C-alpha cells in the first residue's frame, strides 16, 4: 500500500510539473508574445494611414492609365466618337477624386475620430462604384471599338482632300498600320488613292503611283478598331484589378471605423 501511495504521489508531482507549471510557462510566453505585437498592428492611426497610402497608389495608377489612354486616343481623334474620350476623362476624374478623398483618409487616421473615418468609408464605397463602372465601360468598348469608329471614319475620309488635318490623320493612320481606306483600298477612287496607302521602298525614285494593284489590302477600320480595343481591354483589366484592391481597402477601413467607435484602442499622442 505504501508503494502504491508513493507511486500516486510521484504521479501527482509529475502531473503538477507538466500541467500546472507548463501552463504557467505557456501563459508567460503568450504574455511575452502579446507584448511583442508591433505597435503598428494595434494602432488605428498607422493601419488607416497604410490603407490610405494603398488607396492613394490606386489613384496614381488610374491617373497614369487615363493620361496614357487619352494621349493614345488623341492621335486619331477625328476618327473616333466621344465615347472613347469620355472613358479616359472619367478615369482621370476618378483619380483626382481619389486624391481628394485620400486627404480625408489621412486626416481621419491622425485624428482617429469615428465620424471622419466613417465618412471616409462612405466615399470609398462611392469610388468603388466608379471603378466598377470603369471596368464595365472598358470591356464594353473593347467589343464595340470597330463598329464605333466606322461612322466618324467615313465622315473624315470625305474631307481628306479639303482639310489638311484630316489628311494628316489619314496618312499617319495608313502608313502606321499599313492599311488603306475604311474597309479596304476600294473605298478610295481608283485614280486618286493616297500615296500613304502604298509601301514605298528605300531608293524609290519619282514618279511613284499608288494604285489598287500595289495598295495595302487591309482596311483601316479593322486594324484601328483592334488597336483601340486593346487599349480598352487594358483599361478594363486595370479597372478590375483596382476594383479588387478597392474592395479590400474599403473592408479594412470599415473594420477600423468599427474599432474606433466600439472598441477601446490605444490612442497615439
Buried (B, 14 or more C-beta within 10 A) or exposed (E): EEEEEEEEEEEEEEEEEEEEEEEEEEEEEEEEEEEEEEEEEEBBBBBBBEBBEBBBBBBEBBBBBBBBBBEBBEEBBBBBEEBBBEBBBBBBBBBEBBEEBBEBBBBBBBEBEBEBBBBBBEBBEEBBEBBBBBBBBBBBBBEBBBEBBBEBBEEBBEBBEEEEEBBEBBBEBBBBBBBBBBBBBBBBEEEEBBEBBBEEEEEEEEEEEBEBEBBBEBBBBBBBBEBBBEBBBBBBBBBBBBBEBBBEBBEBBBBBBBBBEEEEBEEEE
